[in-house]
Amino acid sequence: MRSTGTAWGRAAAALTGLAGLLAGLVPALVGPAAAAVLPYQDASLPVVTRVTDLLGRMSLDDKVGQMTQSERGTTTAADVTAYRVGSVLSGGGSAPSPNTPAGWADMYDSYQRGALATPLQIPIMYGIDAVHGNNNVPGSTIFPHNIGLGATRDPALVQRIGRATAEEITGAGQDWTFAPCLCVARNDRWGRTYESFGEKPEIATAMTTIVDGLQGSRLDEPASVLATAKHYIGDGGTTGGTDQGDTRLTEAELRAVHLPPFAAAIERGVGSVMISYSSFNGAKLHGHRYLITDLLKGELGFTGFVVSDWAAIDQLDGQRGFTQAEVVTAVNAGLDMVMVPTDWKTFVGHLRAAVQAGQIPMARIDDAVRRILTKKFEMGLFEQPYADRSYASTIGHAAHRDLARQAVRQSQVLLKNAGGILPLAKTGGKIFVAGKSADDIGNQSGGWTLTWQGASGNTVPGTSVLAGIRAAVGSGTTVAYHRDGNGIDNTYRAAIAVVGETPYAEGEGDRPGAMSLDAADLATLSRLRATGVPVIVVLVSGRPLDIAAEVGNWNALLAAWLPGSEGAGVADVLFGDYAPTGKLPVTWMQSAAQQPINDGDGKPPLFPYGYGLTYPDVTPGDTTAPAVPAVPAASGVTATGLTLTWPPSTDTGGSGLAGYDVYRDGTLIGSPAAATYTVTGLSPATAYAFTVVARDGAGNRSARSPALTVTTAPGGSSSSCRVLYTTNDWSSGFTGTVAVTNTGTAALNPWTLTWGFTGGQTVTQSWSARVTQSGPAVSATGEAWSAALAPGATVSFGFNGSHPGSNLRPAAFTLNGATCTTGPV
């Protein structure tokens, strides 16, 4: 490596600068492809060769600049040139003017021109918090926050969301998102609970498929963006659920609960890892060499780069204003890029001085810069440094909004359905809608939506829950709305109250005291109940709330989480276009005094982890509902269709029979007026269960008929499966996590996964599945809430075990007798 501290080094640096300047002129004349005048600019060479060549040409100032991330509000394009800044970010709500896709792309290109004006022409990366869609840019699709996605239990859906988000990020010019959050939320008082996929490590582990969606198969392919696994490690386990607090656990507990999702993300090739503000047993994570260098980079083999959180190194000594000593501690602990939004010039000076004083070895600096440059080369930034504006048309595209609506309806968790009040009939009578979140897209989107904390009001384009309800009902139904519930009387057949939390983020959302509904919500619900009209509560919140004292007065309760911009997905479930399939990703407390409460801790919940009802749940013997239809009969069975018929039902309630709803495997597929229905679009050689519900003119519904199970004619493929198995080892123990996907065409109920341990391993504890072992043979079967595995569905579970020094991966997995393939789901 050439030294820049000698006269020869200074002369060489000057020549390098001249060569860079000349290289900068060539692309302006003939395009980027003609600029490969130095080895690192030659795209045909291996990345490692290019990185080594470029690193050897860099001065200390170049290297320090690459390790610096500044905020757009304190940084100009000229600053990027002068200080060789390696990355710029936008904090929450920090946007260019105009805040449009073109405005973002113009800003990005301006910074990139500043970077390419440096002697070595090293492009920048631009970081944003695109945590539920590209939530920084008006018009973007806003997907449900992670807690709702955890309720779907659908890793394939989450991967598609990652891909859609990457396209919308690319369309606005950015190339790096600080997502996904792989935190395991263990105390619902925490203000970031909604950023967690759930309280168990296997949910976040399974949902690391979003990394595949964001990054694509290659980082340099169109619309791939760099992903960030955050916040490493244990941020969801702090005492009292305090944001940026202290996680007090044994190392074994930390590894078992909080490490598995990060290990899975690393297996998927996540490009960066962000360190948590929080502490582990009193030691700040940003200075924790063992957890960053030894465990993350060493044991887990992470080859990407580590980035700090917002000004987090300033917290290392507990005093305001970061010092050179804090910079030394953080970088020597293993931080590669440091996010210093406002005081970045001070950081540059401290880092340079620390290296010159020998406080940070040059080898540590070179390792950090090598990691950063590797990702920049892999992203193709040296060949295509400017915004790809061809993806601007994907921002808020109808296909992405359809995907978001699907995610919303799959995230709905039906917690109560007394008397089978849901699903509501679309025709007949009047429905009253109330609540502060019924017509408020800002509330249903939550924090990190245009601004850091988010805001109430229709802040982004989309569909409110109220608009979704109005679009769902038929022309013969009247929908009345008043935010506070005023104007309702007993002539309405149902009242829907959309209540819950207003937006917040991070520490602003911590709730150390009461966790109940606010006074406005309680008053609205009281007005509705006073009329005697059935009350259906849709709870919009980023976590479970303390509702045990009120839920007895509600006829139905639907946990909608923070659904984002597509509120019509809630109406899809309310009116039975889709049966609810969501399962609780967290344990629902009986009172706030139980916090923290988690599955397996012995505390009796209001609703247990994994709980979730589906349709129908009509009370037998309801005299206002039509008679339950008899079991249907099938005729004309082919490989892809059949015809169902059943005896006509009767109605004793005096409203007259209006028709029927037909369900296939619990999902509504048609609403015929007569007692017959032709089913199409089935898969060959597949078993389906069909049920029928009768409904009358007043909207009353019967219970479902007994199920008819029909197997279609042969011609399709047999059942198959895929398994993603990850393990985290320490001394003589390990934690295994398994995500198994039914890739066949038939539902498996029950399912059993078997494998063998050939290294003497012993399973000691399991969760989300019943794992048993006899000698080397191990089997796992679903719990009550996960006993069935539908086609295309994924179930995740985990276990702890011991090993005698060798923890060999299983050679094969078998699901219900079928050998599975292994790899990402």
Secondary structure, 3 states (H helix, E strand, C coil): CCCCCCHHHHHHHHHHHHHHHHHHHHHHHHCHHHCCCCHHHCCCCCHHHHHHHHHHHCCHHHHHHHCEEEEHHHCCHHHHHHHCCCEEECCCCCCCCCCCHHHHHHHHHHHHHHHHCCCCCCCCEEEECCCCCCCCCCCCCCCCCHHHHHHHCCHHHHHHHHHHHHHHHHHCCCCEECCCECCCCCCCCCCCHHHCCCCCHHHHHHCCHHHHHHHCCCCCCCCCCECEEEEECCHHHCHHHCCCCEECCCHHHHHHHCCHHHHHHHHCCCCEEEECCCEECCEEHHHCHHHHHHHHHHHCCCCCEEECCCCHHHHCCCCCCCCHHHHHHHHHHCCCEEECCCCHHHHHHHHHHHHHCCCCCHHHHHHHHHHHHHHHHHCCCCCCCCCCHHHHHHCCCHHHHHHHHHHHHHHCEEEEEHHHCCCCCCCCCEEEEECCCCCCHHHHHCCCCCCCCCCCCCCCCCECHHHHHHHHCCCCCEEEECCCCCCCCCCCCEEEEEEECCCCCHHHHCCCCCCCCCHHHHHHHHHHHHCCCCEEEEEECCCCCCCCCCHHHCCEEEEEECCCCECHHHHHHHCCCCCCCCCCCCCECCCHHHCCCCCCCCCCCCECCCCCECCCCCCCCCCCCCCCCCCCEEECCCCCCEEEECCCCCCCCCCCEEEEEEEECCEEEECCCCCEEEECCCCCCCEEEEEEEEEECCCCECCCCCCEEEECCCCCCCCCEEEEEEEEEECCEEEEEEEEEECCCCCECCCEEEEECCCCCEEEEEECEEEEEECCEEEEEECHHHCCECCCCEEEEEEEEECCCCCCCCCCEEECCEECEECCC
